[in-house]
Amino acid sequence: MHSVTSPKKFLDRLKNSKVLVVTHFYATGGQPTDLFEWLQKRAGELVFIAHPFSYAKDTRSWLEHWKEGKLIQKRIYKTWTGKPEFSFWIKDVRLTRQWILDFLPPHPEAAGRDFDFAVAADALNVYALRPFHHRGIQKLIFYTIDYVPRRFKNPLLNAAYHWFDHKAVATVDQTWNLTSRMQKARAKRGIPTYTQRTTAGGLFLRGAKPLKKRNLTIAFMGHMREGQGVEALLKAFSAIQMSVPEAKLLLLGGGPLEEKIRARVKECGLEKSVELTGYVQEHQELEQRLRECALAVAPYDGTSDFTFYADPGKPKVYLAAGLPVVITRIPEIADLIEKNTAGIALDPNDDLAPAIIALLQDTKRLERMQRNAYALAKTYDWDVLFPKALASLLR
Protein backbone atom coordinates (compact mmCIF):
# COMPACT_ATOMS: atom_id res chain seq x y z
CA MET A 1 0.00 0.00 0.00
CA HIS A 2 1.32 3.45 -0.89
CA SER A 3 1.96 6.18 1.65
CA VAL A 4 -1.23 8.07 2.43
CA THR A 5 -1.64 10.99 4.82
CA SER A 6 -5.26 12.17 4.70
CA PRO A 7 -8.36 10.24 5.84
CA LYS A 8 -10.11 10.93 2.51
CA LYS A 9 -7.25 9.54 0.44
CA PHE A 10 -7.04 6.61 2.80
CA LEU A 11 -10.74 5.80 2.28
CA ASP A 12 -10.15 5.74 -1.47
CA ARG A 13 -7.20 3.39 -0.98
CA LEU A 14 -9.19 1.25 1.47
CA LYS A 15 -11.48 0.12 -1.35
CA ASN A 16 -8.54 -1.86 -2.77
CA SER A 17 -7.16 -3.05 0.56
CA LYS A 18 -7.12 -6.46 2.20
CA VAL A 19 -7.71 -6.19 5.97
CA LEU A 20 -7.70 -8.54 8.96
CA VAL A 21 -9.30 -7.94 12.39
CA VAL A 22 -8.86 -10.41 15.30
CA THR A 23 -10.57 -9.97 18.66
CA HIS A 24 -12.01 -11.62 21.76
CA PHE A 25 -15.55 -11.11 22.97
CA TYR A 26 -17.70 -11.58 26.06
CA ALA A 27 -21.15 -10.69 24.72
CA THR A 28 -21.65 -8.46 21.69
CA GLY A 29 -20.44 -5.07 20.57
CA GLY A 30 -17.26 -3.28 21.54
CA GLN A 31 -14.74 -1.24 19.60
CA PRO A 32 -13.18 -4.08 17.51
CA THR A 33 -16.64 -5.27 16.49
CA ASP A 34 -17.54 -1.69 15.55
CA LEU A 35 -14.38 -1.52 13.43
CA PHE A 36 -15.41 -4.76 11.72
CA GLU A 37 -18.87 -3.35 10.98
CA TRP A 38 -17.36 -0.08 9.72
CA LEU A 39 -14.92 -1.90 7.41
CA GLN A 40 -17.50 -4.26 5.89
CA LYS A 41 -18.60 -1.81 3.22
CA ARG A 42 -15.33 0.10 2.93
CA ALA A 43 -12.53 -2.47 2.64
CA GLY A 44 -12.07 -4.32 -0.63
CA GLU A 45 -11.53 -7.55 1.30
CA LEU A 46 -12.01 -8.19 5.02
CA VAL A 47 -11.36 -11.18 7.27
CA PHE A 48 -12.75 -11.02 10.82
CA ILE A 49 -11.87 -13.58 13.51
CA ALA A 50 -13.54 -13.57 16.94
CA HIS A 51 -12.79 -15.84 19.91
CA PRO A 52 -14.86 -16.07 23.12
CA PHE A 53 -13.33 -15.33 26.48
CA SER A 54 -13.34 -18.43 28.68
CA TYR A 55 -16.24 -16.99 30.72
CA ALA A 56 -18.40 -16.00 27.71
CA LYS A 57 -21.81 -17.62 27.27
CA ASP A 58 -21.25 -18.12 23.55
CA THR A 59 -18.32 -20.56 23.32
CA ARG A 60 -17.86 -20.48 19.54
CA SER A 61 -14.91 -19.01 17.66
CA TRP A 62 -15.91 -17.72 14.26
CA LEU A 63 -14.55 -16.22 11.06
CA GLU A 64 -16.23 -14.08 8.43
CA HIS A 65 -14.77 -13.33 5.00
CA TRP A 66 -16.12 -10.30 3.14
CA LYS A 67 -15.41 -8.98 -0.36
CA GLU A 68 -16.70 -5.67 -1.68
CA GLY A 69 -19.32 -5.45 1.05
CA LYS A 70 -20.65 -9.00 0.64
CA LEU A 71 -20.27 -11.97 2.99
CA ILE A 72 -18.39 -14.71 1.12
CA GLN A 73 -18.03 -17.34 3.83
CA LYS A 74 -18.43 -17.94 7.54
CA ARG A 75 -16.68 -20.56 9.67
CA ILE A 76 -17.60 -21.63 13.19
CA TYR A 77 -15.46 -23.58 15.63
CA LYS A 78 -17.18 -24.97 18.71
CA THR A 79 -14.94 -24.44 21.74
CA TRP A 80 -14.84 -27.04 24.46
CA THR A 81 -15.89 -26.04 27.96
CA GLY A 82 -14.64 -26.93 31.42
CA LYS A 83 -10.96 -26.70 30.48
CA PRO A 84 -8.29 -24.52 32.17
CA GLU A 85 -8.18 -20.96 30.83
CA PHE A 86 -4.64 -21.47 29.55
CA SER A 87 -5.95 -24.12 27.16
CA PHE A 88 -8.30 -21.51 25.68
CA TRP A 89 -5.32 -19.26 24.93
CA ILE A 90 -3.49 -22.07 23.14
CA LYS A 91 -6.58 -22.92 21.12
CA ASP A 92 -7.15 -19.30 20.11
CA VAL A 93 -3.57 -18.79 18.91
CA ARG A 94 -3.48 -22.06 16.96
CA LEU A 95 -6.88 -21.52 15.37
CA THR A 96 -6.09 -17.92 14.37
CA ARG A 97 -2.84 -18.97 12.70
CA GLN A 98 -4.49 -21.93 10.98
CA TRP A 99 -7.27 -19.78 9.56
CA ILE A 100 -4.94 -16.97 8.45
CA LEU A 101 -2.85 -19.36 6.37
CA ASP A 102 -5.94 -19.96 4.21
CA PHE A 103 -5.90 -16.27 3.21
CA LEU A 104 -2.17 -15.88 2.47
CA PRO A 105 -0.11 -16.96 -0.56
CA PRO A 106 0.34 -19.60 -1.85
CA HIS A 107 -3.18 -20.64 -0.82
CA PRO A 108 -5.58 -20.13 -3.78
CA GLU A 109 -7.99 -18.19 -1.53
CA ALA A 110 -5.37 -15.44 -1.14
CA ALA A 111 -5.21 -14.63 -4.86
CA GLY A 112 -1.54 -13.82 -4.39
CA ARG A 113 -2.19 -10.96 -1.92
CA ASP A 114 -0.92 -10.26 1.59
CA PHE A 115 -2.97 -8.35 4.16
CA ASP A 116 -2.33 -4.62 3.84
CA PHE A 117 -2.92 -4.24 7.57
CA ALA A 118 -4.27 -6.17 10.54
CA VAL A 119 -5.81 -5.06 13.84
CA ALA A 120 -5.32 -7.24 16.93
CA ALA A 121 -7.58 -6.30 19.84
CA ASP A 122 -5.44 -7.64 22.68
CA ALA A 123 -1.91 -8.81 23.42
CA LEU A 124 -2.73 -12.50 22.88
CA ASN A 125 -3.95 -11.76 19.36
CA VAL A 126 -0.80 -9.72 18.68
CA TYR A 127 1.16 -12.82 19.69
CA ALA A 128 -0.95 -14.96 17.33
CA LEU A 129 -0.24 -12.60 14.40
CA ARG A 130 3.43 -12.00 15.18
CA PRO A 131 4.83 -14.73 12.83
CA PHE A 132 2.99 -13.11 9.90
CA HIS A 133 4.13 -9.53 10.53
CA HIS A 134 6.02 -8.39 7.38
CA ARG A 135 5.53 -11.94 6.05
CA GLY A 136 1.87 -11.82 5.07
CA ILE A 137 0.74 -8.80 7.10
CA GLN A 138 2.35 -5.52 6.04
CA LYS A 139 1.19 -3.35 8.97
CA LEU A 140 0.05 -4.49 12.42
CA ILE A 141 -2.04 -2.51 14.95
CA PHE A 142 -2.47 -3.36 18.64
CA TYR A 143 -5.91 -2.06 19.68
CA THR A 144 -5.76 -1.69 23.49
CA ILE A 145 -9.20 -1.80 25.06
CA ASP A 146 -8.62 -2.14 28.80
CA TYR A 147 -4.99 -1.60 29.86
CA VAL A 148 -4.54 -0.99 33.61
CA PRO A 149 -1.33 -0.89 35.69
CA ARG A 150 -2.70 -3.33 38.28
CA ARG A 151 -4.58 -5.95 36.30
CA PHE A 152 -4.16 -8.81 38.80
CA LYS A 153 -3.81 -8.88 42.58
CA ASN A 154 -1.25 -11.67 42.25
CA PRO A 155 2.12 -9.89 41.63
CA LEU A 156 3.45 -12.74 39.47
CA LEU A 157 0.39 -12.67 37.22
CA ASN A 158 0.58 -8.90 37.03
CA ALA A 159 4.26 -9.06 36.06
CA ALA A 160 3.45 -11.61 33.33
CA TYR A 161 0.63 -9.39 32.07
CA HIS A 162 2.95 -6.38 31.72
CA TRP A 163 5.71 -8.45 30.10
CA PHE A 164 3.23 -9.67 27.51
CA ASP A 165 1.88 -6.16 26.98
CA HIS A 166 5.38 -4.70 26.55
CA LYS A 167 6.22 -7.36 23.94
CA ALA A 168 2.99 -6.62 22.07
CA VAL A 169 3.68 -2.87 21.90
CA ALA A 170 7.25 -3.53 20.74
CA THR A 171 6.04 -5.90 18.00
CA VAL A 172 3.46 -3.75 16.23
CA ASP A 173 3.68 -0.74 13.92
CA GLN A 174 1.16 1.21 16.01
CA THR A 175 -0.70 0.87 19.31
CA TRP A 176 -4.15 2.41 19.71
CA ASN A 177 -5.09 3.40 23.27
CA LEU A 178 -8.67 4.28 24.16
CA THR A 179 -7.43 7.04 26.48
CA SER A 180 -4.31 9.12 27.02
CA ARG A 181 -4.19 7.68 30.54
CA MET A 182 -3.33 4.26 29.11
CA GLN A 183 -0.45 5.74 27.14
CA LYS A 184 0.86 7.67 30.16
CA ALA A 185 0.63 4.58 32.38
CA ARG A 186 2.71 2.61 29.88
CA ALA A 187 5.26 5.43 29.70
CA LYS A 188 5.74 5.21 33.47
CA ARG A 189 6.73 1.57 32.97
CA GLY A 190 9.36 2.55 30.41
CA ILE A 191 7.37 1.56 27.32
CA PRO A 192 8.13 3.85 24.34
CA THR A 193 5.24 6.05 23.25
CA TYR A 194 6.36 7.04 19.74
CA THR A 195 4.31 4.23 18.14
CA GLN A 196 1.29 4.86 20.37
CA ARG A 197 -1.72 7.08 19.74
CA THR A 198 -4.99 7.78 21.51
CA THR A 199 -7.99 6.51 19.56
CA ALA A 200 -11.07 7.04 21.70
CA GLY A 201 -14.03 4.72 21.59
CA GLY A 202 -16.72 5.98 19.25
CA LEU A 203 -20.27 5.29 18.16
CA PHE A 204 -22.43 5.10 15.07
CA LEU A 205 -24.64 8.16 14.65
CA ARG A 206 -27.32 6.53 12.54
CA GLY A 207 -29.25 9.69 11.70
CA ALA A 208 -31.78 9.63 14.57
CA LYS A 209 -31.50 13.09 16.11
CA PRO A 210 -32.51 14.01 19.68
CA LEU A 211 -36.16 14.90 20.26
CA LYS A 212 -37.07 18.55 20.84
CA LYS A 213 -39.89 17.79 23.27
CA ARG A 214 -38.82 15.66 26.20
CA ASN A 215 -40.10 14.39 29.50
CA LEU A 216 -38.52 15.43 32.81
CA THR A 217 -37.00 11.97 33.03
CA ILE A 218 -33.55 11.13 34.39
CA ALA A 219 -31.92 8.19 32.60
CA PHE A 220 -29.48 5.57 33.83
CA MET A 221 -28.30 2.89 31.42
CA GLY A 222 -26.01 -0.04 32.06
CA HIS A 223 -25.14 -3.05 34.13
CA MET A 224 -26.55 -2.75 37.64
CA ARG A 225 -23.57 -3.81 39.71
CA GLU A 226 -21.21 -2.39 42.30
CA GLY A 227 -19.19 0.58 41.10
CA GLN A 228 -21.83 1.99 38.75
CA GLY A 229 -23.49 4.24 41.35
CA VAL A 230 -27.08 3.14 40.71
CA GLU A 231 -27.83 2.91 44.44
CA ALA A 232 -26.53 6.45 45.00
CA LEU A 233 -28.73 7.65 42.14
CA LEU A 234 -31.85 6.05 43.61
CA LYS A 235 -31.09 7.64 46.98
CA ALA A 236 -30.67 11.04 45.30
CA PHE A 237 -33.92 10.64 43.38
CA SER A 238 -35.98 10.75 46.56
CA ALA A 239 -34.56 14.24 47.24
CA ILE A 240 -35.00 15.25 43.59
CA GLN A 241 -38.71 14.47 43.68
CA MET A 242 -39.21 16.76 46.66
CA SER A 243 -37.98 19.71 44.55
CA VAL A 244 -39.23 18.51 41.15
CA PRO A 245 -42.35 16.38 41.82
CA GLU A 246 -42.94 15.66 38.11
CA ALA A 247 -39.46 14.13 37.67
CA LYS A 248 -39.19 10.45 36.69
CA LEU A 249 -36.31 7.98 36.80
CA LEU A 250 -35.69 5.46 34.01
CA LEU A 251 -33.29 2.59 34.80
CA LEU A 252 -32.32 0.74 31.60
CA GLY A 253 -30.53 -2.56 32.14
CA GLY A 254 -30.21 -5.45 34.53
CA GLY A 255 -27.56 -7.05 36.69
CA PRO A 256 -26.77 -8.36 40.17
CA LEU A 257 -28.31 -5.33 41.93
CA GLU A 258 -31.54 -5.28 39.93
CA GLU A 259 -33.72 -7.13 42.48
CA LYS A 260 -32.26 -5.10 45.34
CA ILE A 261 -33.11 -1.88 43.47
CA ARG A 262 -36.64 -3.10 42.73
CA ALA A 263 -37.18 -3.87 46.40
CA ARG A 264 -35.85 -0.46 47.40
CA VAL A 265 -38.16 1.31 44.90
CA LYS A 266 -41.16 -0.51 46.42
CA GLU A 267 -39.99 0.20 49.96
CA CYS A 268 -39.76 3.94 49.20
CA GLY A 269 -43.14 4.00 47.44
CA LEU A 270 -41.59 5.12 44.14
CA GLU A 271 -43.25 2.57 41.81
CA LYS A 272 -45.08 5.29 39.85
CA SER A 273 -41.96 7.41 39.39
CA VAL A 274 -39.23 4.84 38.78
CA GLU A 275 -39.23 2.42 35.82
CA LEU A 276 -36.87 -0.55 35.67
CA THR A 277 -36.81 -2.09 32.19
CA GLY A 278 -34.44 -4.97 32.78
CA TYR A 279 -32.06 -5.90 29.98
CA VAL A 280 -32.97 -4.16 26.69
CA GLN A 281 -31.85 -6.31 23.77
CA GLU A 282 -32.68 -4.02 20.86
CA HIS A 283 -30.30 -1.07 20.64
CA GLN A 284 -32.81 0.99 18.65
CA GLU A 285 -35.33 0.67 21.49
CA LEU A 286 -32.64 1.75 23.95
CA GLU A 287 -31.79 4.81 21.88
CA GLN A 288 -35.45 5.77 21.50
CA ARG A 289 -36.09 5.59 25.25
CA LEU A 290 -33.01 7.74 25.92
CA ARG A 291 -34.04 10.40 23.40
CA GLU A 292 -37.28 10.89 25.35
CA CYS A 293 -35.38 11.82 28.54
CA ALA A 294 -34.11 15.16 29.81
CA LEU A 295 -30.66 14.17 31.10
CA ALA A 296 -28.62 11.12 32.05
CA VAL A 297 -26.37 10.08 34.91
CA ALA A 298 -23.06 8.17 34.98
CA PRO A 299 -22.21 8.11 38.72
CA TYR A 300 -19.10 5.87 38.78
CA ASP A 301 -17.83 5.48 42.33
CA GLY A 302 -14.13 5.13 41.53
CA THR A 303 -13.63 1.64 42.93
CA SER A 304 -12.53 0.21 39.55
CA ASP A 305 -9.22 1.02 37.89
CA PHE A 306 -10.76 -0.07 34.59
CA THR A 307 -13.20 2.86 34.65
CA PHE A 308 -10.36 5.30 35.34
CA TYR A 309 -8.05 4.08 32.57
CA ALA A 310 -10.54 2.83 30.00
CA ASP A 311 -13.17 4.66 27.97
CA PRO A 312 -16.69 3.58 29.01
CA GLY A 313 -19.20 3.76 26.20
CA LYS A 314 -22.22 4.74 28.30
CA PRO A 315 -21.53 8.53 28.42
CA LYS A 316 -21.22 8.62 24.63
CA VAL A 317 -24.52 6.81 24.12
CA TYR A 318 -26.08 9.47 26.34
CA LEU A 319 -24.46 12.27 24.33
CA ALA A 320 -25.69 10.76 21.05
CA ALA A 321 -29.24 10.95 22.41
CA GLY A 322 -28.67 14.64 23.16
CA LEU A 323 -28.61 14.09 26.91
CA PRO A 324 -26.50 16.27 29.22
CA VAL A 325 -24.50 13.92 31.42
CA VAL A 326 -24.15 14.30 35.17
CA ILE A 327 -20.96 12.28 35.63
CA THR A 328 -18.38 11.70 38.33
CA ARG A 329 -14.77 12.66 37.61
CA ILE A 330 -13.56 9.09 37.14
CA PRO A 331 -13.31 8.40 33.38
CA GLU A 332 -11.31 10.75 31.18
CA ILE A 333 -14.39 11.82 29.22
CA ALA A 334 -15.79 13.58 32.32
CA ASP A 335 -13.34 16.45 31.75
CA LEU A 336 -14.44 16.81 28.12
CA ILE A 337 -18.11 16.82 29.07
CA GLU A 338 -17.48 19.60 31.54
CA LYS A 339 -15.23 21.56 29.15
CA ASN A 340 -17.85 21.43 26.37
CA THR A 341 -20.72 22.34 28.73
CA ALA A 342 -22.40 19.06 27.81
CA GLY A 343 -23.12 18.13 31.40
CA ILE A 344 -21.87 18.47 34.96
CA ALA A 345 -18.81 16.73 36.44
CA LEU A 346 -18.86 15.91 40.16
CA ASP A 347 -16.48 14.31 42.61
CA PRO A 348 -17.40 10.69 43.48
CA ASN A 349 -18.50 11.62 47.02
CA ASP A 350 -20.67 14.56 45.93
CA ASP A 351 -24.44 14.40 46.33
CA LEU A 352 -26.03 13.92 42.90
CA ALA A 353 -29.32 15.61 43.79
CA PRO A 354 -28.35 19.34 43.78
CA ALA A 355 -26.78 19.24 40.30
CA ILE A 356 -29.72 17.33 38.80
CA ILE A 357 -32.31 19.56 40.46
CA ALA A 358 -30.51 22.70 39.22
CA LEU A 359 -30.62 21.42 35.63
CA LEU A 360 -34.24 20.30 35.72
CA GLN A 361 -35.31 23.67 37.10
CA ASP A 362 -33.37 25.74 34.53
CA THR A 363 -34.98 25.03 31.15
CA LYS A 364 -32.70 27.30 29.10
CA ARG A 365 -29.54 25.85 30.61
CA LEU A 366 -30.85 22.31 30.16
CA GLU A 367 -31.70 22.90 26.48
CA ARG A 368 -28.31 24.50 25.84
CA MET A 369 -26.56 21.49 27.36
CA GLN A 370 -28.73 19.14 25.29
CA ARG A 371 -27.52 20.84 22.09
CA ASN A 372 -23.92 20.77 23.32
CA ALA A 373 -24.22 17.08 24.18
CA TYR A 374 -25.20 16.12 20.64
CA ALA A 375 -22.48 18.37 19.18
CA LEU A 376 -19.88 16.59 21.33
CA ALA A 377 -21.26 13.19 20.27
CA LYS A 378 -20.56 14.05 16.63
CA THR A 379 -16.83 14.22 17.38
CA TYR A 380 -17.01 10.55 18.43
CA ASP A 381 -18.63 9.36 15.21
CA TRP A 382 -16.75 6.32 13.90
CA ASP A 383 -16.86 7.94 10.45
CA VAL A 384 -14.54 10.57 11.95
CA LEU A 385 -12.39 8.45 14.27
CA PHE A 386 -11.59 5.36 12.20
CA PRO A 387 -10.39 7.13 9.02
CA LYS A 388 -8.19 9.46 11.09
CA ALA A 389 -6.65 6.57 13.07
CA LEU A 390 -6.08 4.32 10.08
CA ALA A 391 -4.63 7.12 7.96
CA SER A 392 -2.14 7.92 10.74
CA LEU A 393 -0.75 4.39 10.43
CA LEU A 394 0.58 5.15 6.97
CA ARG A 395 2.20 8.52 7.55
N, C-alpha and C positions, 0 to 999 in steps of 0.2 A: 504494500500500500504506500502511496506517495505521501510526502509530508503535507499536512493540512493544518491550518491554524484557526480558521473560523468555523463556528458551529454550522453555518449554512453550507459551506463547502464540504464539511464533513458529512452532512446528511446526504448530499449528492453522491459522495463516495461510498456511503454506507449501502446504497442500493446494489453495489457490486461487491460487497464484502461478505466474507464467511465468518460467522461469529459463534462462539461457544460460551454458555453460561452454566456453571455447576454450583449447586447450593444444597443446604439441608433445610428441613422444614419441621415444624411442630404441628401446625394446623394448616391454615391457608394464608395467603397474602405475604406481605413483607417486601422490603426493597428489592431483593434479587428477583422475586416473582414479578414485581412491577416492571423491572428492567426487561424481563422476558416478554411480558405483554407489550411493552413499548416497542421492542425490537421486531416483533412478529411481522408487522406490516412495513418495516423500514429497512431491515437487513435483507440482502439478496438471498442469503442462506443462514439458517439459525439452527443450532443444536442445543437443547436444554436438557440438563440432567438434574434430577432432584432425588435426594436420599432422606428418609425419615430419621429424626433423632431416635435414640433407643426408647424414649418415653412417649413417642407419638402414637396416637390411636391408629392412624393409617400406617401400616408397616411395609408398604410397597415402595421400592425404588422405581423411577420411571424416566423414560427418555422420550422427547418429542423432536422430530426433524421437520423443519419448515423451509419451504422455498418460495420466494416471491409472494409471501403472505398466505400460503396454503400449507396445511398440514399434510406431510408426505407419509410419515409413519410414526407409530407410537409403540414403545416397548415397555413392558411391565415385568419387574422382578419381585417376586414375593419373598420378603425377608422373614427369616425364622425368628421366633420369639423365645424368651426365657434364657437367652445366652448372655454371657458377660458383655459389658459395654465395649470392651476392647475388641471383641470379635466383630462388633458392628463396624468399627473403624477399619479393620482389615478388609471386611467385605466391601465397604464403600470405595476404598482406594482401588481394590482389584477390579471391581465392576466398572468404575469410571474409566480406568485405563483400557479395559477390554472393549468397552463401547467406543471409546475415542479412536482406537485403531481401525474401526470400521469406516471412519470418516477421514482418514489420512492416506496419502499415497503409500504403497501401490494399490490399495484396495479400490476396486472399481467404483464404489460409492463416492469416493473422494473426487473423482473426475480430475485427478492430478493437482488438486489445490490444497494448500495448507489453510489453517485458520488464520485470518488476519489479526484477530485478537480474541482473548478469552477472559472471562470474569469468574474468579473463584470467590465464593462468599464467606469462606472461613479458612483458617490455617490448614486444616486437614485437606481441604480441596486444593489448596495451593500445592501441598505435598503430592497429591495425586497427579497434578498437571506438570510438576517440575521436570520429569524426564522428557516432556514434549516441548519445553520452552526453547525457542530458536531451532527446534527440530520437529516442526509440525504446527507450532503456535508461535507466531511472530512477536506478539505483544501480550503480556500477562498482567492482569489487574487483580489485586487483593482487596476485596470489598469488605471492610471491617464493620460489622453491625453492632457488636456489644463488647468492645475491649474495656476492661477495668483493671486497675493495678492489683487488686486483691480478689482474684477470681475464686480461689479455693481457701478454706480455712487451713487445710493441711499445707505446711510450708513446702514440702517436697512436690506436691501436686502443683502448687502455685509456681514453683521454680521451673517445673517441666512445661507448664503453660506458657511462661514468658520465653523460655528457650525456643519453643516451637514458633511462637509469634515472631520473635526476632529473626529466625531463619526464613519465615514466610516473607517478611518485609524485605529482607536482603535478596530474596530470589526474584521478586517481581519487578516489572518496569515502573509500576505506580501502585500506591496504596491509597484507597479512598477511605477516609474516616467520616463518620456521620457528624462528628462535632470536632471543634478545635481542641476541646479538652482531651480527647483521645490522643491527638497528635502531641500535645504538650506532655501528657503522661508518659508517652513513649520516649520523648526527648529526655525526660528526667532519668530514664533507664539507659541512656546512652545510645538509643536507636536513631540513626540519621533521619532527618526530616525532609531532605531535598527531593525524595521521590514520593513524598506524601502530600495529599491535598484534602481539604475538607469538602465533602460532597454530602450536603444535608439530605435527610429523607424528604421525599416529596409526596405529591398526590396527583390524581387525575381530576382536573376540573372539567367535568363532562357537560358543561353548558347550562346546568341548572343553577340559576342565580338565587341569592337570598330573597325571601319574601319581604315585601314592604310593610304589610300588616302582620303583626305578631302578637302572640299571647304574652302575658307577664309570667312566662314559665322559665325556670332555671333548669338547665340540663346538666346531667352527669352521664357520661358514657364510659364503659369499660368493664374490666374484670373486677368484681367486688371481692377484694382480698385486702389483707393488711398492707399498709404502705400507700394505698390509693386515696385515703382521706374521706371515704364515703361516710363513715360514722361521724366525723367532725362536721361534714356538710349537713347531715340530718339534724344534728344538734343545733347548728346555726339556723336551720330553716324554721325552727320553732320561734326564734327571736325575730326572724325576717317577717313572719306572718303577723306578728303583733304590730309592725310598722306598715306592712303592705299586705292587708288581709286578702286581696285578690291574687296574690302570688301563688304559683304552683311549682311543684318539683317533679321533674321527670328523670327517673333512673333507668337508663338503658343498659342492659347487660345482666349477667348472672355471675355466680362464683361462690366461694366458700362462705361468704358473709351474707348471702342473699336472704336466707331464712331468718337470720338474726335481725337484719334490717326490716324485714316484713313484720316480725314480732314487735319491734320497737315502734314502727309506724302505727300499728294497732294499739299498742300501749299508750301512745301519745294522742290517740284519737285523730290521726292525720290521714285517714283512709281516703277522704274526699279531696285532699290537696296533694297527695303524693302518689304517683303512679310508678310501679315497678313492672317493667315489660318482660324481664327475663332475657335470655339470649335472643338477639335479633339476627336471624340468618341472612336476610336479604339486605345488602348494603344500600340499595335504593330506598328501602323503607326507613332505614336508619337516617339517611341524609334528609329525607322528607320530614321526619319527626324533628330533627334538629333545626331545620329552616323555620319551623313554626315557633321556635323559642325566642326569648329575649337575650339571654346570655348563657354562658356555660362556665363550668368550674373544673379545674384540674388541681385539687388540693393535695399534692404529693407531700408525704410527711418527712422525707429525707432519710428514711431508714435503709434505703437501697442504693448502693453505689452505682448500679446499672442505670437508674433514673438520672443520676448526676452526670455520668459520662456519656450515656447514649442519647438518642434523639427520639423520645416517645412520639408516636403518631397522633395521639388523641388531640393535642392542642391544634394541630393543623387541620384535622377534620372539623373541629369547631370553627376555625377561621374560614374554611371553605363554605360553611353554612352562613357566614356573615355574623358569627356570634362573638362578641367581646369575651375575652377569657379572663376570669379571675383565677390566677395561678400562683402557686408558691414558688419562691426563688430557688428551685432545685434544678430543673433541666435548663440547659443553655438558652433555649428559646424564650424563657421567661423575660430575659433582658430585652430581647427584640420586640416582644409584645408590648412591654412597657415603653420602649423607645419610640415605637410607631403608634402609640396611643390606641392600641387595639385591644386594650384590657387593662387590668390592674395586677401588679405583682406584689405579693405579700411574703413576709417571713413565715416559715413553717408553723411557728407558735402563735401567729396572729389570729384573732377571731375573724372568721369569714363574714359574719353578718353585717358589720358596718359598711364594708366596701360594696356588698351586693345591694344593701338597702339604698345607699347613696346613688347607685346607678339606676335602680328601678324607679327612684323618685325624681330623677333628672332626665326627662325625655330627650331633650336636645343633646345632652352629653352621650346618652345611650345610643341614639341614632348616629351620631358622629363616629362613635367607636365601632358600630356595626359596619359602617362604610369602610373604615380603616382596616377592620378585620379582614374583609373580603379582598381589599387591595393588597394586604400582606400575604394572603393565601396565594395570590397570583404569582408571587415571586418563588413559590414552592411548586409550581406546576412542573411535572416531569418533562413537558415539552421545552421547558427552559433549562432545567438542571441536567438532564442526561446529555443533550448535545454539547453543552459547555464542558462537562466532565470528560466525555469521550474525545472531544476535539483537543483537549489539553494533553491527552496521552501522546499525541502525534506532533507536538510542537518541537 
